[in-house]
Amino acid sequence: MIRKVADSKDFMKTVGRVMRKFVKWTKEKGYMDEEEYGISAEVVDELKDELPVVTELSDLIYNYIGNHPPGDVTETRDGYFTVTKIKPGKLWLGGYMGSGEDIGPVTVSDEISSICKVGWTICLEMGRTSTGWVMLGSGNVYPR
């Protein structure tokens, strides 16, 4: 849903409930066997509570970027970054183009760092300034 639908936190809460019912319905109607149902139900249960949180986090990151102009940027990188470490007001991001190198610390709001989880993936444009890496643009946040 996150990759295809940009909507509100409340909508994503509804999506989680509906997907759980849909998975159960497909098993009851014989469209999936017990093993497929077990795997699907587990994934839905794991992600349904995170959908509204990653939606909120995407909005927070977007607003943070808009309120914190970067200054002079000497290098940029964009792509999908995985959160590898979190401290209050700081994120470390890895996985850029398979480099194995972490970018960080990246300064963010305490609210962003308190919501974010290690392992989540964020679509970002990053820029290096004289004071370190900053977020220049953002897309979605993915719980896995």
Secondary structure as the mmCIF struct_conf table of DSSP 4:
data_model
#
loop_
_struct_conf.conf_type_id
_struct_conf.id
_struct_conf.beg_label_comp_id
_struct_conf.beg_label_asym_id
_struct_conf.beg_label_seq_id
_struct_conf.end_label_comp_id
_struct_conf.end_label_asym_id
_struct_conf.end_label_seq_id
TURN_TY1_P TURN_TY1_P1 ILE A 2 LYS A 4
HELX_RH_AL_P HELX_RH_AL_P1 LYS A 9 GLU A 28
TURN_TY1_P TURN_TY1_P2 LYS A 29 GLY A 30
BEND BEND1 TYR A 31 MET A 32
HELX_RH_AL_P HELX_RH_AL_P2 GLU A 34 LYS A 48
TURN_TY1_P TURN_TY1_P3 ASP A 49 ASP A 49
HELX_RH_AL_P HELX_RH_AL_P3 GLU A 50 ASN A 67
BEND BEND2 HIS A 68 HIS A 68
BEND BEND3 THR A 74 THR A 74
STRN STRN1 GLU A 75 LYS A 87
TURN_TY1_P TURN_TY1_P4 PRO A 88 GLY A 89
STRN STRN2 LYS A 90 GLY A 94
HELX_RH_3T_P HELX_RH_3T_P1 TYR A 96 GLY A 98
STRN STRN3 ILE A 103 THR A 107
HELX_RH_AL_P HELX_RH_AL_P4 ASP A 110 ILE A 115
TURN_TY1_P TURN_TY1_P5 VAL A 118 GLY A 119
STRN STRN4 THR A 121 THR A 129
TURN_TY1_P TURN_TY1_P6 SER A 130 THR A 131
STRN STRN5 GLY A 132 TYR A 142
#
